[in-house]
Amino acid sequence: MSIPDDERYAALQSKCSVQMKGEADIRLGSVNIDLIETLKKVSLLVQKLMTTEGDAFELQVVDDFGNSRLVSSKSGRLILKIINSHVPTGRAFRSLYQFEPYIEMALNRIVQSGLYGDHLIPRVAIRAEDARRVVQRLNECADGIRQEGRSESFKAKLKNYQRSSNKNHKELNGYIVDLFERYSRLLVLRVDLSYSKEHAKTTQAVAKQDRERLFENARSNKLFDDMVGYIWKMEHGSEKGFHYHMMFFFDGSKVREDITLATRIGEYWVDVITKGRGLYYNCNASKWRYENCGIGMVSYGDAELRKGLCKAVVYLTKTDLYMKLQTEGRGMGKGNRPGPKDSRGRPRAAPLSGSA
C-alpha cells in the first residue's frame, strides 16, 4: 500500500530543531524543512505546466525603435515561478541528492536552456532581436518540459522513484508486524546518532563503518542482550553531515526504562564506536514532544501507540518524497525477521482496531 503524499508531507513538517547532547544550539543536521517546502511547490508547478498548451511567452513591441518586452501566458508565469524558486543546483549538493523526477527533469531543462537565475529574464523592454532570442529559449524550455513529462520513459522513471519509497515503507511496517506477532510487548527506542561539529565532514564510508561496527558489537554486548530488532536510516545535513535515525526494539517482557536504555546506547556510540567523535539525541527522553508517540513501551493490543509507531516509520521514509540521499550501498536497513513464536500457551486477543 502506498503512502498518501499529504500524510508523508505531514511527517516531513514534524521535522524540527532538536537539542543535541553537548551542543544545544545546533540542529540535528537533517534536510531543511524550508527546502522541502520549496521542492513541493516546484513539483506542483511542473505538474501544472505539463497540463498547459501553447507558447509560454510572446513579444510586445513598445516603441518606434522596435524595443520589445516579454508577455507571459499561464505557462509562462508557471515557468518563471519555477526558475525563481532557486532550487540548489550546485555540484556538491547534486552529488549528494537525487530530486524527485518532476523537479529533476524541469531543472535539467532550465539549466540546459541557460535560463536558471531570474536575472537572465529581462524585466524591462529590450532590443527586439535580444527579446526574440529569450522568448525562443523560454518557449522551447516549456515545450521540452511538457513533452518529456508526457513521455512513457518519464512515466516509468516516476513510477520507479515512487515504488522505491513505498516499498521501503511497506517492508518496515511488515517487519514491525512480525515483531509484534512474536513479542507481546516491545520497548521501542528512537536514538539519532551523528557526529560532533568538529567531525561533521565524516565521510559516508566512515559513517557506514561505524554503523556496521555498532551492530557487529551488539552481538556480544550485554547492553543489547534483549534487543529483538532494529531499523536504521542514513541522512545528511549541511550542519551535521552524515548521521543516522535509529529505532531499536527490545523484548518488553524483559526490559523497561526506555530513557535509560536509549541513553546508554547513545553513550556507547559516542565513547566506544566513534571514540569521542559522535553525538546522540535520545528521542525517548522527549516523548512529550511527539503528537503521535510510538516509542517507549508498546503493547500488541495498544491501538494508539501502534498507530504512533507506524507514523514513526513514515518519518523514517519521509525525505524520499521530494529528494533522495544518494548513498554508497543501502541507505536504510533493518534486522532479521523474528523466528516463529512458541505455539504453546494461551492465544492472544486480536489487536484493537487501528493498529499496525
FILUMVO-338677 format. One record per residue (C-alpha): x, y, z; residue number from 0. Coordinates in nm, 4 decimals, decimal comma. Example, Ala and Ser with C-alpha at 12.3 -4.5 7.8 and 13.67 -1.06 7.14 Angstrom:
<nodes>
NODE | c1 | c2 | c3 | num
NODE | 1,2300 | -0,4500 | 0,7800 | 0
NODE | 1,3670 | -0,1060 | 0,7140 | 1
</nodes>
This chain:
<nodes>
NODE | c1 | c2 | c3 | num
NODE | 0,0000 | 0,0000 | 0,0000 | 0
NODE | 0,1420 | 0,3386 | -0,0986 | 1
NODE | 0,1653 | 0,6291 | 0,1447 | 2
NODE | -0,0608 | 0,9286 | 0,0680 | 3
NODE | 0,1539 | 1,2311 | -0,0162 | 4
NODE | -0,0291 | 1,4518 | 0,2336 | 5
NODE | 0,0479 | 1,2043 | 0,5148 | 6
NODE | 0,4127 | 1,1854 | 0,4187 | 7
NODE | 0,4378 | 1,5631 | 0,3870 | 8
NODE | 0,2853 | 1,6000 | 0,7332 | 9
NODE | 0,5627 | 1,3748 | 0,8590 | 10
NODE | 0,8151 | 1,5995 | 0,6877 | 11
NODE | 0,6774 | 1,9012 | 0,8684 | 12
NODE | 0,7243 | 1,7246 | 1,2003 | 13
NODE | 1,0992 | 1,7626 | 1,1473 | 14
NODE | 1,2135 | 2,0334 | 1,3832 | 15
NODE | 1,5278 | 2,1580 | 1,5529 | 16
NODE | 1,6299 | 1,9363 | 1,8417 | 17
NODE | 1,8916 | 1,9841 | 2,1069 | 18
NODE | 2,1928 | 1,7593 | 2,0786 | 19
NODE | 2,3865 | 1,6391 | 2,3807 | 20
NODE | 2,6551 | 1,8992 | 2,4459 | 21
NODE | 2,5578 | 2,1209 | 2,1515 | 22
NODE | 2,2147 | 2,2647 | 2,2283 | 23
NODE | 2,2329 | 2,5365 | 1,9661 | 24
NODE | 2,2995 | 2,3103 | 1,6690 | 25
NODE | 2,0386 | 2,1402 | 1,4552 | 26
NODE | 2,0460 | 1,7676 | 1,4115 | 27
NODE | 2,1562 | 1,8312 | 1,0547 | 28
NODE | 1,8627 | 1,6906 | 0,8628 | 29
NODE | 1,7191 | 1,8369 | 0,5475 | 30
NODE | 1,5922 | 2,1924 | 0,5965 | 31
NODE | 1,2123 | 2,1981 | 0,6050 | 32
NODE | 1,2165 | 2,5226 | 0,4023 | 33
NODE | 1,3924 | 2,3379 | 0,1216 | 34
NODE | 1,1385 | 2,0560 | 0,1358 | 35
NODE | 0,8550 | 2,3086 | 0,1113 | 36
NODE | 1,0267 | 2,4690 | -0,1890 | 37
NODE | 1,0640 | 2,1315 | -0,3592 | 38
NODE | 0,6985 | 2,0514 | -0,3001 | 39
NODE | 0,5994 | 2,3827 | -0,4600 | 40
NODE | 0,8258 | 2,3265 | -0,7609 | 41
NODE | 0,6947 | 1,9729 | -0,8148 | 42
NODE | 0,3358 | 2,1019 | -0,8230 | 43
NODE | 0,4310 | 2,3877 | -1,0567 | 44
NODE | 0,5936 | 2,1464 | -1,3014 | 45
NODE | 0,2867 | 1,9229 | -1,2976 | 46
NODE | 0,0635 | 2,2240 | -1,3693 | 47
NODE | 0,2951 | 2,3354 | -1,6513 | 48
NODE | 0,2632 | 1,9931 | -1,8121 | 49
NODE | -0,1147 | 2,0434 | -1,8473 | 50
NODE | -0,0799 | 2,3693 | -2,0440 | 51
NODE | -0,0681 | 2,4268 | -2,4187 | 52
NODE | 0,0726 | 2,6953 | -2,6480 | 53
NODE | 0,3568 | 2,9412 | -2,6163 | 54
NODE | 0,4717 | 3,0446 | -2,2715 | 55
NODE | 0,5745 | 3,3932 | -2,3916 | 56
NODE | 0,5206 | 3,6302 | -2,6819 | 57
NODE | 0,6719 | 3,9654 | -2,7775 | 58
NODE | 0,5060 | 4,3032 | -2,7460 | 59
NODE | 0,6640 | 4,5980 | -2,9284 | 60
NODE | 0,6640 | 4,9051 | -2,7048 | 61
NODE | 0,8166 | 5,1880 | -2,9158 | 62
NODE | 0,9093 | 5,3028 | -3,2647 | 63
NODE | 1,2628 | 5,1649 | -3,2260 | 64
NODE | 1,1357 | 4,8085 | -3,2082 | 65
NODE | 1,2182 | 4,7573 | -2,8416 | 66
NODE | 1,0047 | 4,4796 | -2,7035 | 67
NODE | 0,9033 | 4,3226 | -2,3788 | 68
NODE | 0,8040 | 3,9708 | -2,2859 | 69
NODE | 0,4377 | 3,8968 | -2,2213 | 70
NODE | 0,3675 | 3,5721 | -2,0371 | 71
NODE | 0,0773 | 3,3315 | -2,0658 | 72
NODE | -0,0284 | 3,0950 | -1,7865 | 73
NODE | 0,2522 | 2,8525 | -1,8763 | 74
NODE | 0,4992 | 3,1418 | -1,8835 | 75
NODE | 0,4049 | 3,2502 | -1,5331 | 76
NODE | 0,4468 | 2,8926 | -1,4141 | 77
NODE | 0,7932 | 2,8527 | -1,5625 | 78
NODE | 0,9024 | 3,1871 | -1,4154 | 79
NODE | 0,7930 | 3,0690 | -1,0699 | 80
NODE | 0,9970 | 2,7509 | -1,1167 | 81
NODE | 1,3046 | 2,9487 | -1,2207 | 82
NODE | 1,2626 | 3,1945 | -0,9330 | 83
NODE | 1,2311 | 2,9180 | -0,6722 | 84
NODE | 1,6116 | 2,8880 | -0,6501 | 85
NODE | 1,6343 | 2,5126 | -0,6001 | 86
NODE | 2,0006 | 2,4188 | -0,5313 | 87
NODE | 2,1865 | 2,3207 | -0,8474 | 88
NODE | 2,5439 | 2,3216 | -0,7161 | 89
NODE | 2,7626 | 2,0241 | -0,7975 | 90
NODE | 2,8272 | 1,9356 | -0,4328 | 91
NODE | 2,4571 | 1,9315 | -0,3479 | 92
NODE | 2,3562 | 1,7376 | -0,6577 | 93
NODE | 2,6262 | 1,4799 | -0,5902 | 94
NODE | 2,4512 | 1,4036 | -0,2606 | 95
NODE | 2,0864 | 1,4185 | -0,3578 | 96
NODE | 1,8621 | 1,2999 | -0,6376 | 97
NODE | 1,5496 | 1,5098 | -0,6828 | 98
NODE | 1,2050 | 1,3684 | -0,7466 | 99
NODE | 1,1629 | 1,3183 | -1,1272 | 100
NODE | 0,9351 | 1,6203 | -1,1886 | 101
NODE | 1,1877 | 1,8516 | -1,0235 | 102
NODE | 1,4930 | 1,6804 | -1,1735 | 103
NODE | 1,3560 | 1,6922 | -1,5265 | 104
NODE | 1,2472 | 2,0578 | -1,5128 | 105
NODE | 1,5746 | 2,1760 | -1,3574 | 106
NODE | 1,7776 | 1,9929 | -1,6193 | 107
NODE | 1,5737 | 2,1564 | -1,8966 | 108
NODE | 1,6069 | 2,5043 | -1,7428 | 109
NODE | 1,9821 | 2,4720 | -1,6839 | 110
NODE | 2,0389 | 2,3336 | -2,0351 | 111
NODE | 1,8468 | 2,6303 | -2,1765 | 112
NODE | 2,0723 | 2,8709 | -1,9883 | 113
NODE | 1,7744 | 3,0213 | -1,8078 | 114
NODE | 1,8463 | 2,9388 | -1,4455 | 115
NODE | 1,8569 | 3,2604 | -1,2445 | 116
NODE | 1,5851 | 3,5231 | -1,2572 | 117
NODE | 1,8401 | 3,7898 | -1,3584 | 118
NODE | 1,8532 | 3,6206 | -1,7002 | 119
NODE | 1,4880 | 3,7043 | -1,7688 | 120
NODE | 1,4550 | 4,0719 | -1,8694 | 121
NODE | 1,2014 | 4,2745 | -1,6699 | 122
NODE | 1,2086 | 4,5800 | -1,8989 | 123
NODE | 1,1835 | 4,6388 | -2,2709 | 124
NODE | 1,4940 | 4,5333 | -2,4656 | 125
NODE | 1,6009 | 4,5209 | -2,8293 | 126
NODE | 1,3645 | 4,3135 | -3,0388 | 127
NODE | 1,6433 | 4,0825 | -3,1537 | 128
NODE | 1,7509 | 4,0056 | -2,7963 | 129
NODE | 1,3904 | 3,9680 | -2,6820 | 130
NODE | 1,3206 | 3,7162 | -2,9600 | 131
NODE | 1,6148 | 3,5020 | -2,8504 | 132
NODE | 1,4982 | 3,4968 | -2,4867 | 133
NODE | 1,1370 | 3,4184 | -2,5856 | 134
NODE | 1,2536 | 3,1368 | -2,8092 | 135
NODE | 1,4592 | 2,9799 | -2,5310 | 136
NODE | 1,1734 | 3,0106 | -2,2819 | 137
NODE | 0,9161 | 2,8622 | -2,5192 | 138
NODE | 1,1471 | 2,5777 | -2,6184 | 139
NODE | 1,2130 | 2,5056 | -2,2495 | 140
NODE | 0,8407 | 2,4977 | -2,1682 | 141
NODE | 0,7702 | 2,2711 | -2,4665 | 142
NODE | 1,0563 | 2,0431 | -2,3662 | 143
NODE | 0,9235 | 2,0054 | -2,0112 | 144
NODE | 0,5735 | 1,9268 | -2,1410 | 145
NODE | 0,6919 | 1,6765 | -2,3996 | 146
NODE | 0,9325 | 1,4937 | -2,1693 | 147
NODE | 0,6822 | 1,4927 | -1,8830 | 148
NODE | 0,4240 | 1,3232 | -2,1030 | 149
NODE | 0,6654 | 1,0629 | -2,2406 | 150
NODE | 0,6475 | 0,6955 | -2,1475 | 151
NODE | 1,0111 | 0,6940 | -2,0385 | 152
NODE | 0,9451 | 0,9725 | -1,7880 | 153
NODE | 0,6322 | 0,7995 | -1,6563 | 154
NODE | 0,8386 | 0,4850 | -1,5993 | 155
NODE | 1,1065 | 0,6853 | -1,4168 | 156
NODE | 0,8435 | 0,8477 | -1,1941 | 157
NODE | 0,6844 | 0,5114 | -1,1187 | 158
NODE | 1,0201 | 0,3599 | -1,0225 | 159
NODE | 1,1008 | 0,6520 | -0,7928 | 160
NODE | 0,7685 | 0,6274 | -0,6121 | 161
NODE | 0,7806 | 0,2474 | -0,5954 | 162
NODE | 1,1163 | 0,2521 | -0,4159 | 163
NODE | 0,9914 | 0,4769 | -0,1348 | 164
NODE | 0,6635 | 0,2889 | -0,0965 | 165
NODE | 0,8493 | -0,0433 | -0,0931 | 166
NODE | 1,0653 | 0,0739 | 0,1974 | 167
NODE | 0,7590 | 0,1814 | 0,3933 | 168
NODE | 0,5795 | -0,1480 | 0,3269 | 169
NODE | 0,8824 | -0,3564 | 0,4273 | 170
NODE | 0,9374 | -0,1674 | 0,7529 | 171
NODE | 0,5728 | -0,1865 | 0,8538 | 172
NODE | 0,5712 | -0,5592 | 0,7760 | 173
NODE | 0,8816 | -0,6007 | 0,9876 | 174
NODE | 0,7121 | -0,4348 | 1,2857 | 175
NODE | 0,4009 | -0,6503 | 1,2400 | 176
NODE | 0,6244 | -0,9593 | 1,2518 | 177
NODE | 0,7900 | -0,8364 | 1,5708 | 178
NODE | 0,4520 | -0,7953 | 1,7391 | 179
NODE | 0,3476 | -1,1411 | 1,6235 | 180
NODE | 0,6480 | -1,2757 | 1,8099 | 181
NODE | 0,6541 | -1,0431 | 2,1156 | 182
NODE | 0,3521 | -0,9194 | 2,3080 | 183
NODE | 0,5323 | -0,6034 | 2,4194 | 184
NODE | 0,8122 | -0,4070 | 2,2588 | 185
NODE | 1,0255 | -0,1420 | 2,4217 | 186
NODE | 1,0814 | 0,0967 | 2,1301 | 187
NODE | 1,3781 | 0,3367 | 2,1338 | 188
NODE | 1,4428 | 0,6242 | 1,8907 | 189
NODE | 1,8021 | 0,7418 | 1,9024 | 190
NODE | 1,9620 | 0,9742 | 1,6478 | 191
NODE | 2,3333 | 0,9073 | 1,6054 | 192
NODE | 2,5534 | 1,1724 | 1,4488 | 193
NODE | 2,8911 | 1,3435 | 1,4737 | 194
NODE | 3,0185 | 1,6487 | 1,6589 | 195
NODE | 3,0699 | 1,9789 | 1,4822 | 196
NODE | 3,4445 | 1,9125 | 1,4559 | 197
NODE | 3,3725 | 1,5858 | 1,2742 | 198
NODE | 3,0766 | 1,6976 | 1,0616 | 199
NODE | 3,2762 | 1,6148 | 0,7478 | 200
NODE | 3,2993 | 1,2468 | 0,8396 | 201
NODE | 3,2724 | 1,0614 | 0,5089 | 202
NODE | 2,9867 | 0,8355 | 0,4164 | 203
NODE | 3,2252 | 0,5393 | 0,4114 | 204
NODE | 3,3400 | 0,6045 | 0,7696 | 205
NODE | 2,9811 | 0,6557 | 0,8869 | 206
NODE | 2,8929 | 0,3214 | 0,7298 | 207
NODE | 3,1843 | 0,1513 | 0,9085 | 208
NODE | 3,0710 | 0,2990 | 1,2407 | 209
NODE | 2,7163 | 0,1754 | 1,1892 | 210
NODE | 2,8344 | -0,1735 | 1,0933 | 211
NODE | 3,0638 | -0,1838 | 1,3977 | 212
NODE | 2,7721 | -0,0871 | 1,6228 | 213
NODE | 2,5585 | -0,3802 | 1,5121 | 214
NODE | 2,8510 | -0,6206 | 1,4978 | 215
NODE | 2,9427 | -0,5359 | 1,8578 | 216
NODE | 2,5787 | -0,5691 | 1,9612 | 217
NODE | 2,6011 | -0,9447 | 1,9082 | 218
NODE | 2,8289 | -0,9856 | 2,2098 | 219
NODE | 2,7494 | -0,6783 | 2,4207 | 220
NODE | 2,5160 | -0,7310 | 2,7177 | 221
NODE | 2,3643 | -0,3907 | 2,6571 | 222
NODE | 2,1883 | -0,5423 | 2,3558 | 223
NODE | 2,1071 | -0,8851 | 2,5049 | 224
NODE | 1,7315 | -0,8284 | 2,4869 | 225
NODE | 1,7257 | -0,6405 | 2,1557 | 226
NODE | 1,4986 | -0,8218 | 1,9121 | 227
NODE | 1,5155 | -0,5880 | 1,6132 | 228
NODE | 1,6233 | -0,2530 | 1,4745 | 229
NODE | 1,5713 | -0,0111 | 1,1848 | 230
NODE | 1,8225 | 0,2457 | 1,0613 | 231
NODE | 1,8131 | 0,5261 | 0,8037 | 232
NODE | 2,1094 | 0,7328 | 0,6871 | 233
NODE | 2,0585 | 1,1032 | 0,6229 | 234
NODE | 2,2770 | 1,4052 | 0,5568 | 235
NODE | 2,2541 | 1,7675 | 0,6628 | 236
NODE | 2,4610 | 2,0735 | 0,5869 | 237
NODE | 2,5464 | 2,1323 | 0,9537 | 238
NODE | 2,5986 | 1,7813 | 1,0906 | 239
NODE | 2,6932 | 1,5825 | 0,7807 | 240
NODE | 2,6040 | 1,2142 | 0,7645 | 241
NODE | 2,4012 | 1,0748 | 1,0535 | 242
NODE | 2,1536 | 0,8004 | 1,1393 | 243
NODE | 1,7973 | 0,7810 | 1,2595 | 244
NODE | 1,7742 | 0,4577 | 1,4596 | 245
NODE | 1,4886 | 0,2562 | 1,6062 | 246
NODE | 1,5783 | -0,0218 | 1,8482 | 247
NODE | 1,3242 | -0,2849 | 1,9544 | 248
NODE | 1,3701 | -0,4696 | 2,2837 | 249
NODE | 1,1664 | -0,7510 | 2,4354 | 250
NODE | 0,9245 | -0,5611 | 2,6591 | 251
NODE | 0,8795 | -0,8569 | 2,8909 | 252
NODE | 1,2471 | -0,8391 | 2,9898 | 253
NODE | 1,3441 | -0,4714 | 2,9923 | 254
NODE | 1,1960 | -0,1362 | 3,0915 | 255
NODE | 1,3334 | 0,2161 | 3,1484 | 256
NODE | 1,3484 | 0,3179 | 2,7823 | 257
NODE | 1,5090 | 0,6573 | 2,8530 | 258
NODE | 1,7957 | 0,4995 | 3,0454 | 259
NODE | 1,8497 | 0,2310 | 2,7844 | 260
NODE | 1,8455 | 0,4814 | 2,4971 | 261
NODE | 2,0984 | 0,6967 | 2,6845 | 262
NODE | 2,3294 | 0,4004 | 2,7331 | 263
NODE | 2,3150 | 0,3213 | 2,3615 | 264
NODE | 2,3893 | 0,6848 | 2,2789 | 265
NODE | 2,6856 | 0,6904 | 2,5154 | 266
NODE | 2,8114 | 0,3650 | 2,3661 | 267
NODE | 2,8021 | 0,5287 | 2,0212 | 268
NODE | 2,9944 | 0,8316 | 2,1488 | 269
NODE | 3,2531 | 0,6599 | 2,3706 | 270
NODE | 3,3143 | 0,3220 | 2,2071 | 271
NODE | 3,2047 | 0,3269 | 1,8432 | 272
NODE | 3,3175 | 0,6776 | 1,7455 | 273
NODE | 3,5762 | 0,7221 | 2,0229 | 274
NODE | 3,4526 | 1,0696 | 2,1094 | 275
NODE | 3,3690 | 1,1856 | 1,7576 | 276
NODE | 2,9981 | 1,1226 | 1,7888 | 277
NODE | 2,6841 | 1,2807 | 1,9317 | 278
NODE | 2,3409 | 1,1391 | 2,0020 | 279
NODE | 1,9883 | 1,2553 | 2,0668 | 280
NODE | 1,7617 | 1,0489 | 2,2916 | 281
NODE | 1,4111 | 1,0905 | 2,1463 | 282
NODE | 1,2624 | 0,8813 | 2,4293 | 283
NODE | 1,3658 | 1,1488 | 2,6768 | 284
NODE | 1,1356 | 1,3930 | 2,4955 | 285
NODE | 0,8340 | 1,1752 | 2,4206 | 286
NODE | 0,6069 | 1,4652 | 2,5147 | 287
NODE | 0,7196 | 1,6499 | 2,2018 | 288
NODE | 0,5628 | 1,3937 | 1,9680 | 289
NODE | 0,1954 | 1,4381 | 1,8787 | 290
NODE | 0,1641 | 1,0679 | 1,7931 | 291
NODE | 0,4051 | 0,8931 | 2,0239 | 292
NODE | 0,5011 | 0,5438 | 1,9128 | 293
NODE | 0,8086 | 0,4975 | 2,1292 | 294
NODE | 0,8567 | 0,3617 | 2,4793 | 295
NODE | 0,6644 | 0,0517 | 2,5887 | 296
NODE | 0,4225 | -0,0520 | 2,3162 | 297
NODE | 0,1897 | -0,3478 | 2,3667 | 298
NODE | 0,0455 | -0,5700 | 2,0959 | 299
NODE | -0,3105 | -0,4572 | 2,1672 | 300
NODE | -0,2472 | -0,0850 | 2,2143 | 301
NODE | -0,4036 | 0,0729 | 1,9058 | 302
NODE | -0,2916 | 0,4307 | 1,9716 | 303
NODE | 0,0731 | 0,3541 | 2,0395 | 304
NODE | 0,0979 | 0,1159 | 1,7462 | 305
NODE | -0,0534 | 0,3832 | 1,5241 | 306
NODE | 0,2116 | 0,6246 | 1,6503 | 307
NODE | 0,4800 | 0,3662 | 1,5773 | 308
NODE | 0,3551 | 0,3389 | 1,2191 | 309
NODE | 0,3799 | 0,7174 | 1,1871 | 310
NODE | 0,7370 | 0,6975 | 1,3140 | 311
NODE | 0,8115 | 0,4625 | 1,0236 | 312
NODE | 0,6646 | 0,7200 | 0,7840 | 313
NODE | 0,9018 | 0,9697 | 0,9476 | 314
NODE | 1,1974 | 0,7455 | 0,8642 | 315
NODE | 1,0999 | 0,7256 | 0,4957 | 316
NODE | 0,9722 | 1,0823 | 0,4590 | 317
NODE | 1,2538 | 1,2646 | 0,2795 | 318
NODE | 1,2262 | 1,0335 | -0,0196 | 319
NODE | 0,9085 | 1,2167 | -0,1203 | 320
NODE | 1,0924 | 1,5012 | -0,2999 | 321
NODE | 1,4618 | 1,4120 | -0,2778 | 322
NODE | 1,6732 | 1,1075 | -0,2012 | 323
NODE | 2,0161 | 1,0856 | -0,0474 | 324
NODE | 2,2444 | 0,9047 | -0,2915 | 325
NODE | 2,4127 | 0,6546 | -0,0651 | 326
NODE | 2,7032 | 0,4197 | -0,1262 | 327
NODE | 2,5115 | 0,0983 | -0,0905 | 328
NODE | 2,1968 | 0,0820 | 0,1184 | 329
NODE | 2,0622 | 0,3940 | 0,2813 | 330
NODE | 1,8178 | 0,2092 | 0,5053 | 331
NODE | 1,8137 | -0,1294 | 0,6747 | 332
NODE | 1,6528 | -0,3488 | 0,9374 | 333
NODE | 1,7300 | -0,6522 | 1,1483 | 334
NODE | 1,6399 | -1,0097 | 1,0620 | 335
NODE | 1,2760 | -1,1067 | 1,0849 | 336
NODE | 1,1983 | -1,2804 | 1,4151 | 337
NODE | 1,1509 | -1,6556 | 1,4361 | 338
NODE | 0,8054 | -1,8061 | 1,4996 | 339
NODE | 0,6511 | -1,7691 | 1,8431 | 340
NODE | 0,6281 | -2,0782 | 2,0629 | 341
NODE | 0,2854 | -2,2272 | 1,9851 | 342
NODE | 0,2333 | -2,3337 | 2,3464 | 343
NODE | 0,0310 | -2,1106 | 2,5772 | 344
NODE | -0,2915 | -1,9159 | 2,5555 | 345
NODE | -0,3653 | -1,7439 | 2,2202 | 346
NODE | -0,3550 | -1,3639 | 2,2312 | 347
NODE | -0,6522 | -1,1437 | 2,1574 | 348
NODE | -0,6503 | -0,9735 | 1,8202 | 349
NODE | -0,5057 | -0,6222 | 1,8202 | 350
NODE | -0,7527 | -0,3394 | 1,8605 | 351
NODE | -0,8812 | -0,1548 | 1,5550 | 352
NODE | -0,6332 | 0,0926 | 1,4085 | 353
NODE | -0,3130 | -0,0923 | 1,4996 | 354
NODE | -0,0445 | -0,1947 | 1,2540 | 355
</nodes>
